[in-house]
Amino acid sequence: MTQHSMHIATDIADNVTESATQSATESAPKSTTGSAVNDTAAGNAWRLTMTALLVVAFASTAGDATAGNATAWGIEIADPVAVSGIDSAMPDTVEGVHYRVYRSDGTAATFADIISHSSGADAVLIGESHDDPIAHALEYAIFSGLADAVGGTRPVALSLEMFESDVQYIVDEYLNDYISESHFLRSVRPWGNYETDYRPSVEFAREHGLPVIAANAPRRYVNRVTRYGPESLSDLPESAKALLPPLPYAGPSVAYKEQWNQLMMASMAAMRAASDSASAEPGQGDGANPDKADDEGGDQRAADDTTAAPAAPPAHGTSDAMANALQSQSLWDASMAYSIAEALMRTPSTLVVHFAGSFHVETGTGIPEHLERYRPGTRRVIVAISPHADINDFDADEFAGLGDFVILTDESLPRTKR
């Protein structure tokens, strides 16, 4: 498995594992006709746990994701960017030292090229690894740089995967100084790395009177798709559907599904390799517990400890859970794309800068596909940011075509904890 795929799969695993955990504690819901959904909560938990393991098992090779933090660092990207009035600082990042910019084909580019090329776009879609501190510094710099570049000639909006649509009114209340930051944070379910990684961009928007779009679908509805499939959304009340893209949303494209399948197969291979390696260690022979053979980084144990899995799998096996996990991913994509499209339809001159996980935007699949469906002809720029051992090593097989710009960041720096 490539380093790039490993980072993407780890992000996806976080979401799938959380769905499995929630499933273990919830009873099967009723449909509008009052009949119980066929699968029991326990059966779904088993299948979802198995899905999570496909993308979690290899994660221990990623190193210590908890070492250090970036709260004491300043900002330096291309030209110094000051963050007036913001307490949480972002990492010092120097172009050519901590990151390097490439065009889609691997030819050299610069941070200034990104700003220049993106200024005429409708949407700039930035794909991140959620624990990459350099990616977050770059996201801030791109957002603030574009706001400065267009110079009031057109509105600029920040769109975030990290906020869900049901908290949009709370985000608006905070931006308009109706509520304190402490109440804001207690109400919007911020990610664990909000303070260090996303707060600077939100505060920049707040200080400059720029809107922030809570772009993602509420997790409770994404979780429902993971457990029961996309058709289950039709049972929701109208108040819930108002928080989602128009139903039924489009499922994954052929290309997107192929990328997903390749990622899953690579994860399974990594899991098997980890299991074989553990079995070969002293004391891990015939008497070893096969269920714990790949439990090196704690991810397998965390799934086991939080999921009430039955002794035997349901007849469906993992196929339903795998399909539904992909459908959940598509719901996230559709929701974020629809949020961006709505902002552009309300104010066509807006430049929307969107932060999301890499898999949602890379190669033009995911969000870009749904955005074209909701608002045909949208001019978009994709910036794919990927941690890499050597920022000067652009492997075309791994990175070419991921975005209009590809930024390789120094993966040796301490990760932030989500």
Secondary structure, 3 states (H helix, E strand, C coil): CCHHHHHHHHHHHHHHHHHHHHHHCCCCCECCCCCECCCCHHHHHHHHHHHHHHHHHHHHHHCCCCCCCCCCCCCECCCCCCCCCCCCCCCECCECCCEEEEECCCCEECHHHHHHHHCCCCEEEEEECCCCHHHHHHHHHHHHHHHHHHCCCCCEEEEEEEEEHHHHHHHHHHHCCCCCHHHHHHHCCCCCCHHHHHHHHHHHHHHCCCCEEEEECCHHHHHHHHHHCHHHHHHCCHHHHCCCCCCCCCCCCHHHHHHHHHHHHHHHHHHHHHHHHHHHCCCCCCCCCHHHCCCCCCHHHHHHHHCCCCCCCCCCCCHHHHHHHHHHHHHHHHHHHHHHHHHHHHCCCCEEEEEEEHHHCHHHCCHHHHHHHHCCCCCEEEEEEEEECCCCCCCHHHHCCCCCEEEEEECCCCCCCC
